[in-house]
């Protein structure tokens, strides 16, 4: 009999959001199905006094199961890269620090994983579309909020909605900071999608997903502050996807081969 695998919920934050992150973390600690661990990864550079830099509202959540870890500043990659290193034999689920998650958000992912141990599972995904057989559409023109029963390499997880990554689902380069910070420094979702597809793992939207999770009222000011960066990242996504395709021509070939498939 194989040993029980742990389920780790991993997220990150930064100074502009840390004062509201407790609400997202609270929702993750109060799920109908409890994960084995909820881990908040923060950077040494942004929180130089470590826990001494954090608000009391975050620290008190340690009493209810929160684990806090400090790591180097890998930008948004802090959400998953440190967890892959610290928990290599665990199932890792990523979350965001500005969403108040529904009470059964994790249980839905868990239940689907009991039936499907191979694919990467998510609540929310876009679908890559094509201009023609040789060219992927711009990110803004992809099909949004897809819901289908088939796993596909063309499904692209939007990580804030929640993504479950099975053990061993990534290509061997996934931890290569020298590569991902050069090719896609501001697009961890592109990198993790590419590492999954290169490892022949498909992405599936779970049944009855929370594909539209509204931002809590408490996060609206933070959301407004982030809108400019979000719009900038949409443009940068196309550049960074191109970088990844050029570095991994086998990935580019694989995706283009699917351009005529209709789901």
C-alpha positions as CSV (number, residue, x, y, z in Angstrom):
1,X,0.0,0.0,0.0
2,X,1.4,3.4,-1.0
3,X,2.0,6.0,1.7
4,X,-0.6,8.8,2.1
5,X,0.2,11.9,0.2
6,X,-0.3,15.3,1.8
7,X,-2.2,18.1,0.3
8,X,-0.4,21.5,0.6
9,X,-2.1,24.8,-0.1
10,X,0.6,27.3,-1.1
11,X,0.3,31.1,-1.5
12,X,2.4,34.2,-1.4
13,X,2.0,37.9,-0.6
14,X,4.0,41.1,-0.6
15,X,4.0,44.3,1.4
16,X,1.1,46.1,-0.4
17,X,-1.2,43.2,0.2
18,X,0.0,41.7,3.5
19,X,-2.5,43.8,5.6
20,X,-5.5,42.2,3.9
21,X,-4.1,38.7,3.2
22,X,-5.4,37.4,6.5
23,X,-8.9,37.2,5.0
24,X,-7.8,34.9,2.1
25,X,-5.8,32.8,4.5
26,X,-8.7,32.5,6.9
27,X,-10.9,31.2,4.1
28,X,-8.3,28.6,3.3
29,X,-8.0,27.5,6.9
30,X,-11.8,27.1,7.1
31,X,-12.5,24.7,4.3
32,X,-15.0,21.8,4.6
33,X,-12.1,19.5,3.7
34,X,-9.0,20.6,5.6
35,X,-5.6,20.5,3.7
36,X,-2.7,19.0,5.6
37,X,-0.9,22.4,5.5
38,X,-1.5,26.0,4.4
39,X,1.9,27.7,3.7
40,X,2.5,31.4,3.2
41,X,5.8,32.1,1.4
42,X,7.3,35.6,1.8
43,X,10.6,37.0,0.7
44,X,13.4,38.0,2.9
45,X,13.9,41.1,0.9
46,X,10.4,42.4,1.3
47,X,10.1,41.3,5.0
48,X,13.6,41.8,6.4
49,X,12.6,41.3,10.0
50,X,10.8,38.1,9.0
51,X,7.8,37.6,11.3
52,X,8.7,40.9,13.0
53,X,7.6,42.6,9.8
54,X,4.2,40.9,9.7
55,X,0.9,42.2,11.1
56,X,-0.6,40.5,14.2
57,X,-3.6,39.4,12.2
58,X,-1.3,37.1,10.0
59,X,0.7,35.8,12.9
60,X,-2.3,34.8,15.0
61,X,-3.4,32.5,12.2
62,X,-0.4,30.2,13.0
63,X,-2.5,29.0,15.9
64,X,-5.1,27.7,13.5
65,X,-2.7,25.9,11.1
66,X,-0.9,28.5,9.0
67,X,2.8,27.9,8.3
68,X,5.0,30.9,7.4
69,X,8.2,30.4,5.4
70,X,10.7,33.0,4.1
71,X,12.5,32.6,0.9
72,X,14.3,34.7,-1.8
73,X,12.2,37.0,-3.8
74,X,11.1,35.1,-6.9
75,X,8.2,37.4,-7.5
76,X,5.0,35.5,-8.2
77,X,7.0,32.3,-8.5
78,X,7.1,32.3,-4.7
79,X,3.6,30.9,-4.8
80,X,4.8,27.5,-6.0
81,X,8.6,27.1,-6.5
82,X,9.5,27.0,-2.8
83,X,6.7,24.5,-2.1
84,X,7.9,22.2,-4.9
85,X,11.3,22.2,-3.2
86,X,10.0,21.8,0.4
87,X,7.2,19.3,-0.3
88,X,8.4,17.3,-3.3
89,X,6.2,14.3,-2.5
90,X,3.0,16.3,-1.8
91,X,0.1,17.4,-3.9
92,X,0.3,21.2,-4.1
93,X,-2.7,23.5,-4.6
94,X,-2.0,27.2,-5.3
95,X,-4.1,30.1,-4.1
96,X,-4.0,33.9,-4.2
97,X,-3.9,36.3,-1.3
98,X,-6.7,38.6,-2.4
99,X,-9.6,36.1,-2.8
100,X,-12.0,34.9,-0.1
101,X,-12.4,31.3,-1.2
102,X,-15.8,29.4,-1.0
103,X,-16.0,26.9,1.9
104,X,-15.8,23.8,-0.4
105,X,-13.3,25.2,-2.9
106,X,-10.6,22.7,-1.8
107,X,-13.0,19.8,-1.3
108,X,-14.0,20.1,-5.0
109,X,-10.4,19.8,-6.1
110,X,-9.7,17.0,-3.7
111,X,-12.7,14.9,-4.8
112,X,-11.8,15.3,-8.5
113,X,-8.2,14.3,-7.7
114,X,-9.4,11.1,-6.1
115,X,-10.9,10.1,-9.5
116,X,-8.1,11.6,-11.6
117,X,-4.6,11.4,-10.4
118,X,-2.9,12.1,-13.7
119,X,-4.1,15.5,-14.9
120,X,-3.6,19.0,-13.4
121,X,-6.9,20.2,-12.0
122,X,-8.3,23.7,-11.7
123,X,-11.4,25.7,-11.1
124,X,-10.7,28.3,-13.7
125,X,-9.0,28.2,-17.1
126,X,-8.7,29.9,-20.4
127,X,-8.3,28.1,-23.7
128,X,-5.5,28.8,-26.1
129,X,-6.9,29.6,-29.6
130,X,-5.2,30.1,-33.0
131,X,-5.1,32.6,-35.8
132,X,-4.1,29.9,-38.1
133,X,-2.2,26.6,-38.0
134,X,1.1,28.3,-37.4
135,X,0.2,31.1,-35.0
136,X,-1.3,31.2,-31.5
137,X,-3.7,34.1,-30.9
138,X,-2.8,36.9,-28.6
139,X,-3.5,36.2,-24.9
140,X,-6.4,38.7,-24.9
141,X,-8.1,36.7,-27.6
142,X,-8.0,33.3,-25.9
143,X,-11.4,31.8,-24.9
144,X,-12.1,32.8,-21.3
145,X,-13.5,30.7,-18.5
146,X,-13.8,27.4,-20.4
147,X,-15.8,24.6,-18.9
148,X,-15.5,21.2,-20.5
149,X,-15.1,17.6,-19.5
150,X,-11.9,16.9,-21.5
151,X,-8.4,17.5,-20.2
152,X,-6.3,19.3,-22.8
153,X,-2.9,20.8,-23.3
154,X,-4.7,23.9,-24.6
155,X,-6.4,24.6,-21.3
156,X,-4.4,27.3,-19.5
157,X,-4.9,27.6,-15.7
158,X,-5.5,31.0,-14.2
159,X,-3.8,30.3,-10.9
160,X,-5.8,32.5,-8.6
161,X,-8.9,30.3,-9.1
162,X,-7.0,27.4,-7.6
163,X,-4.8,24.8,-9.3
164,X,-4.0,21.3,-8.0
165,X,-0.6,20.0,-9.1
166,X,-0.1,16.2,-8.7
167,X,3.3,14.9,-7.7
168,X,5.8,14.7,-10.6
169,X,3.6,16.6,-13.0
170,X,6.3,19.0,-14.2
171,X,9.1,18.8,-16.8
172,X,12.7,18.5,-15.4
173,X,13.4,22.3,-15.8
174,X,10.6,23.5,-13.6
175,X,13.0,24.7,-10.8
176,X,15.5,26.3,-13.2
177,X,15.4,29.9,-11.9
178,X,18.1,30.9,-14.4
179,X,15.7,29.9,-17.2
180,X,12.3,31.0,-16.0
181,X,13.5,34.4,-14.7
182,X,15.0,35.1,-18.1
183,X,12.1,33.8,-20.3
184,X,9.0,34.7,-18.2
185,X,9.9,36.7,-15.1
186,X,6.4,38.1,-14.7
187,X,4.4,35.1,-16.0
188,X,4.7,32.1,-13.7
189,X,1.4,30.7,-15.0
190,X,3.0,30.5,-18.5
191,X,6.0,28.7,-17.1
192,X,4.1,26.2,-15.1
193,X,1.7,25.5,-18.0
194,X,4.7,24.9,-20.3
195,X,6.5,22.7,-17.8
196,X,3.3,20.6,-17.5
197,X,2.7,20.2,-21.2
198,X,6.4,19.4,-21.8
199,X,5.9,16.6,-19.3
200,X,2.8,15.3,-21.2
201,X,0.4,16.4,-18.5
202,X,-2.9,17.9,-19.5
203,X,-5.1,20.4,-17.7
204,X,-8.7,19.8,-16.7
205,X,-11.4,22.1,-15.3
206,X,-13.2,20.2,-12.5
207,X,-16.9,19.5,-12.5
208,X,-19.0,22.4,-11.1
209,X,-16.0,24.7,-10.7
210,X,-15.8,28.1,-9.1
211,X,-14.9,29.7,-12.4
212,X,-16.0,33.1,-11.2
213,X,-14.8,33.9,-7.7
214,X,-15.7,37.5,-6.9
215,X,-13.1,39.6,-5.2
216,X,-14.2,40.3,-1.6
217,X,-15.1,44.0,-0.9
218,X,-12.1,44.2,1.5
219,X,-9.8,43.7,-1.5
220,X,-11.2,46.3,-3.9
221,X,-8.7,49.0,-3.1
222,X,-5.8,46.5,-3.6
223,X,-7.4,45.3,-6.8
224,X,-7.7,48.9,-8.2
225,X,-4.0,49.4,-7.4
226,X,-3.2,46.3,-9.4
227,X,-5.2,47.1,-12.5
228,X,-2.4,48.9,-14.3
229,X,0.1,46.1,-13.6
230,X,-2.5,43.6,-14.7
231,X,-3.1,45.3,-18.1
232,X,0.7,45.6,-18.6
233,X,1.1,41.9,-17.9
234,X,-1.5,41.0,-20.5
235,X,0.8,42.5,-23.1
236,X,3.9,41.0,-21.5
237,X,2.2,37.6,-21.6
238,X,2.5,37.4,-25.3
239,X,6.2,38.3,-25.2
240,X,6.9,35.8,-22.5
241,X,5.0,33.0,-24.2
242,X,7.0,33.7,-27.4
243,X,10.2,33.4,-25.3
244,X,9.1,30.1,-23.9
245,X,8.1,28.7,-27.4
246,X,11.4,29.8,-28.9
247,X,13.4,28.2,-26.0
248,X,11.4,25.0,-26.2
249,X,10.6,24.4,-29.9
250,X,9.2,21.0,-29.1
251,X,6.5,22.7,-27.0
252,X,5.7,25.1,-29.9
253,X,5.4,22.2,-32.3
254,X,3.2,20.2,-29.9
255,X,0.8,23.1,-29.4
256,X,0.6,24.0,-33.1
257,X,-0.2,20.4,-33.9
258,X,-3.5,20.9,-31.9
259,X,-4.6,23.9,-33.9
260,X,-7.3,22.1,-35.8
261,X,-8.8,20.2,-32.9
262,X,-12.3,21.3,-31.9
263,X,-13.7,20.6,-28.4
